C-alpha cells in the first residue's frame, strides 16, 4: 500500500510560521528553515527582554528622579534615604512621573525628605 502523507496539515503548519515572519529581511521571511529558526530565536529574545524591560525602566526612573532631585540641591541617595526616614512610601515610577510632569508636587516631596 502506498504511503499516505498529509500535505494539507504540513503545508498549513509551514504557512503559519511563514505568516509570523512576514516583514523580516531576505530569506528570513520566505525560506522555511531560515524563517523557523529566526522565529524560534525571536521567542527567546522576547522571553529575555520581558525581564530586561523591567530593569531598563527602573534605571530610567532613577535617572529622572536623580536629575530632578539635583535641581532641588539633593542627590538621589539622600532623597531616597530621607523619604524612608519620613515614612513616605512612594515608588520610583510615581516619583519619576512627579518629577517630569508635576514639579511642584515633587518639590513638596523633596521638602518632606529634607525635613526628615
Helices and strands as residue ranges (DSSP letters): H 7-20, G 26-29, H 32-71, H 76-86, H 92-101, H 103-115
